[in-house]
Amino acid sequence: MTSETFLEKESRILSDIATRGLSSRDKCLVTATPRSPKVQAGYFALLRPSADVRCCVEYFSQGVRDALGDRVISYHNQGFGTVHTTVATQGIREFDDSNDAFNPDNGLLDVMADSLSASISKVRSPLILGYSGFINDPSTVLLRPTGDAETYLSLQRTFIEEAESRGLSLKPSWGRHTTVSRFTEDIPASEAQGFFGLMDSSASRQRSSLSTPAEDISVGHFRWSSDDGFLIFPYRTFVLPQAA
């Protein structure tokens, strides 16, 4: 996939998300992840943005929780250090809610780590991540990406090729966004006015983008549930250059 094609797809999806978010103001917020005994689990490669970006996301996530209470769940219940941008995933499946339902395969994680290690040295550094404010659709709040995607896409493409050469297929992320929160219950628009005000306030304050180098990238496994949110368990982490 070329950088132009990637950006066109990413922009189309994000614009659709923002449009559906505005339409929800006349209807309701609708959960895409209702409370359920099921959990999702799988493997990941995640970029971690700068501390400034992570603090911004955690602060805004708290604002969403304050506005909507226990009808929303943060993607960062482990703290602001888990704020991330996904590069690729592998083997995402749904399980019964049991801590023993998903047993990570260290051999698979070693392949992912070796593939990532081989990829990092082939990609121009630093890897800049740019963001331009928060958007939502009826079910999710995201931090919107902006700026040049070439370095991100080069890392993603090289990582997937290295993994394929080792017999492992990975699924690339469709975009460079960061998920902030998900709604776990349907919320009538009349009860979401505080949230809508928060989104409007964010839009008015964040007219310029924030671009900073990614701090590190990890491979590992994750677990998602409507009770615990998104929990990540890094297996190997690679610190990324902060300057050329």
GUSEVO-406773 format. One record per residue (C-alpha): x, y negated, z negated. Coordinates in steps of 0.25 Angstrom, whole numbers, plus 5000, padded with zeros to 4 digits. Layout:
REM GUSEVO-406773
r east X north Y up Z
...
//
This chain:
REM GUSEVO-406773
r east 5000 north 5000 up 5000
r east 5005 north 4986 up 5004
r east 5006 north 4975 up 4994
r east 4995 north 4967 up 5002
r east 4986 north 4979 up 5002
r east 4988 north 4981 up 4987
r east 4985 north 4967 up 4984
r east 4973 north 4967 up 4993
r east 4967 north 4979 up 4986
r east 4970 north 4973 up 4972
r east 4964 north 4960 up 4975
r east 4952 north 4966 up 4980
r east 4950 north 4975 up 4968
r east 4953 north 4963 up 4958
r east 4943 north 4954 up 4966
r east 4932 north 4964 up 4965
r east 4935 north 4966 up 4950
r east 4934 north 4950 up 4948
r east 4921 north 4949 up 4956
r east 4914 north 4961 up 4949
r east 4919 north 4954 up 4936
r east 4912 north 4941 up 4939
r east 4899 north 4949 up 4943
r east 4898 north 4956 up 4930
r east 4895 north 4942 up 4923
r east 4881 north 4943 up 4928
r east 4880 north 4958 up 4924
r east 4888 north 4965 up 4914
r east 4902 north 4971 up 4912
r east 4901 north 4986 up 4915
r east 4911 north 4996 up 4909
r east 4918 north 5005 up 4919
r east 4924 north 5012 up 4907
r east 4913 north 5015 up 4897
r east 4916 north 5021 up 4884
r east 4918 north 5036 up 4886
r east 4925 north 5048 up 4880
r east 4933 north 5050 up 4893
r east 4947 north 5045 up 4894
r east 4956 north 5042 up 4906
r east 4971 north 5045 up 4906
r east 4982 north 5046 up 4916
r east 4996 north 5041 up 4920
r east 5000 north 5027 up 4923
r east 5011 north 5017 up 4928
r east 5009 north 5004 up 4921
r east 5016 north 4990 up 4922
r east 5016 north 4982 up 4910
r east 5015 north 4967 up 4912
r east 5022 north 4956 up 4904
r east 5019 north 4953 up 4890
r east 5012 north 4940 up 4894
r east 5003 north 4948 up 4903
r east 5000 north 4959 up 4893
r east 4997 north 4949 up 4882
r east 4988 north 4941 up 4891
r east 4980 north 4954 up 4894
r east 4979 north 4958 up 4880
r east 4974 north 4944 up 4876
r east 4963 north 4945 up 4887
r east 4960 north 4959 up 4883
r east 4957 north 4955 up 4869
r east 4948 north 4943 up 4874
r east 4940 north 4954 up 4882
r east 4938 north 4962 up 4869
r east 4934 north 4950 up 4861
r east 4924 north 4947 up 4872
r east 4918 north 4961 up 4874
r east 4921 north 4968 up 4861
r east 4922 north 4983 up 4861
r east 4915 north 4984 up 4875
r east 4928 north 4982 up 4882
r east 4941 north 4990 up 4880
r east 4955 north 4984 up 4882
r east 4965 north 4991 up 4891
r east 4976 north 4988 up 4881
r east 4972 north 4994 up 4868
r east 4987 north 4998 up 4865
r east 4991 north 4983 up 4866
r east 4995 north 4973 up 4876
r east 5007 north 4981 up 4879
r east 4998 north 4991 up 4887
r east 4994 north 4980 up 4897
r east 4998 north 4985 up 4911
r east 4996 north 4985 up 4926
r east 4995 north 4999 up 4932
r east 5004 north 5004 up 4943
r east 4999 north 5018 up 4945
r east 4992 north 5029 up 4938
r east 4991 north 5044 up 4939
r east 4981 north 5055 up 4935
r east 4971 north 5047 up 4928
r east 4960 north 5056 up 4923
r east 4948 north 5056 up 4913
r east 4948 north 5065 up 4901
r east 4939 north 5068 up 4889
r east 4943 north 5058 up 4877
r east 4954 north 5066 up 4871
r east 4968 north 5063 up 4867
r east 4972 north 5076 up 4873
r east 4965 north 5075 up 4886
r east 4977 north 5069 up 4894
r east 4991 north 5074 up 4892
r east 5001 north 5066 up 4899
r east 5010 north 5073 up 4908
r east 5025 north 5069 up 4905
r east 5030 north 5075 up 4918
r east 5020 north 5066 up 4926
r east 5024 north 5054 up 4918
r east 5039 north 5057 up 4921
r east 5036 north 5057 up 4936
r east 5029 north 5044 up 4935
r east 5040 north 5038 up 4926
r east 5051 north 5043 up 4936
r east 5043 north 5037 up 4948
r east 5041 north 5024 up 4941
r east 5056 north 5023 up 4937
r east 5060 north 5026 up 4951
r east 5050 north 5015 up 4956
r east 5054 north 5003 up 4947
r east 5068 north 5002 up 4953
r east 5063 north 5001 up 4967
r east 5053 north 4989 up 4964
r east 5057 north 4975 up 4964
r east 5057 north 4969 up 4950
r east 5051 north 4962 up 4942
r east 5037 north 4968 up 4944
r east 5028 north 4955 up 4943
r east 5014 north 4957 up 4938
r east 5005 north 4945 up 4940
r east 4991 north 4943 up 4934
r east 4980 north 4932 up 4936
r east 4970 north 4933 up 4926
r east 4959 north 4943 up 4921
r east 4947 north 4948 up 4929
r east 4936 north 4958 up 4926
r east 4926 north 4967 up 4933
r east 4914 north 4972 up 4925
r east 4922 north 4983 up 4919
r east 4936 north 4978 up 4917
r east 4946 north 4966 up 4914
r east 4959 north 4965 up 4922
r east 4971 north 4956 up 4923
r east 4972 north 4952 up 4938
r east 4985 north 4954 up 4945
r east 4991 north 4944 up 4955
r east 5003 north 4941 up 4963
r east 5013 north 4950 up 4971
r east 5010 north 4965 up 4970
r east 5022 north 4970 up 4978
r east 5031 north 4974 up 4967
r east 5020 north 4981 up 4959
r east 5015 north 4988 up 4972
r east 5030 north 4992 up 4975
r east 5031 north 4998 up 4961
r east 5018 north 5005 up 4962
r east 5021 north 5011 up 4976
r east 5035 north 5015 up 4973
r east 5030 north 5022 up 4960
r east 5019 north 5030 up 4967
r east 5029 north 5034 up 4978
r east 5039 north 5038 up 4967
r east 5029 north 5046 up 4960
r east 5024 north 5053 up 4973
r east 5038 north 5057 up 4976
r east 5038 north 5064 up 4963
r east 5024 north 5071 up 4966
r east 5015 north 5062 up 4958
r east 5004 north 5054 up 4963
r east 5000 north 5040 up 4957
r east 4989 north 5031 up 4959
r east 4992 north 5016 up 4961
r east 4985 north 5005 up 4954
r east 4976 north 4997 up 4963
r east 4981 north 4984 up 4956
r east 4990 north 4976 up 4947
r east 4979 north 4972 up 4937
r east 4979 north 4975 up 4922
r east 4966 north 4980 up 4916
r east 4963 north 4973 up 4903
r east 4949 north 4978 up 4898
r east 4938 north 4987 up 4902
r east 4923 north 4986 up 4897
r east 4918 north 4999 up 4890
r east 4903 north 4995 up 4890
r east 4894 north 4987 up 4899
r east 4893 north 4973 up 4894
r east 4882 north 4963 up 4898
r east 4886 north 4950 up 4904
r east 4879 north 4943 up 4893
r east 4889 north 4950 up 4883
r east 4901 north 4947 up 4891
r east 4901 north 4932 up 4892
r east 4913 north 4931 up 4883
r east 4921 north 4940 up 4892
r east 4917 north 4932 up 4904
r east 4922 north 4920 up 4897
r east 4935 north 4926 up 4894
r east 4937 north 4930 up 4909
r east 4933 north 4916 up 4914
r east 4943 north 4910 up 4904
r east 4954 north 4919 up 4909
r east 4951 north 4915 up 4923
r east 4952 north 4900 up 4920
r east 4965 north 4902 up 4912
r east 4973 north 4911 up 4921
r east 4973 north 4905 up 4935
r east 4988 north 4908 up 4936
r east 4994 north 4921 up 4937
r east 5004 north 4928 up 4927
r east 5016 north 4935 up 4934
r east 5026 north 4943 up 4925
r east 5035 north 4955 up 4927
r east 5030 north 4968 up 4922
r east 5037 north 4973 up 4910
r east 5037 north 4988 up 4912
r east 5030 north 4999 up 4918
r east 5026 north 5012 up 4912
r east 5021 north 5026 up 4916
r east 5013 north 5034 up 4906
r east 4999 north 5038 up 4904
r east 4986 north 5031 up 4899
r east 4973 north 5034 up 4892
r east 4960 north 5026 up 4894
r east 4947 north 5027 up 4886
r east 4936 north 5018 up 4883
r east 4939 north 5019 up 4868
r east 4954 north 5017 up 4868
r east 4956 north 5009 up 4881
r east 4969 north 5011 up 4890
r east 4980 north 5018 up 4883
r east 4994 north 5019 up 4889
r east 5005 north 5029 up 4886
r east 5018 north 5025 up 4893
r east 5027 north 5036 up 4896
r east 5039 north 5028 up 4902
r east 5040 north 5013 up 4903
r east 5050 north 5006 up 4913
r east 5054 north 4991 up 4910
r east 5053 north 4982 up 4922
r east 5063 north 4971 up 4926
r east 5058 north 4957 up 4922
r east 5066 north 4950 up 4932
r east 5072 north 4953 up 4946
//
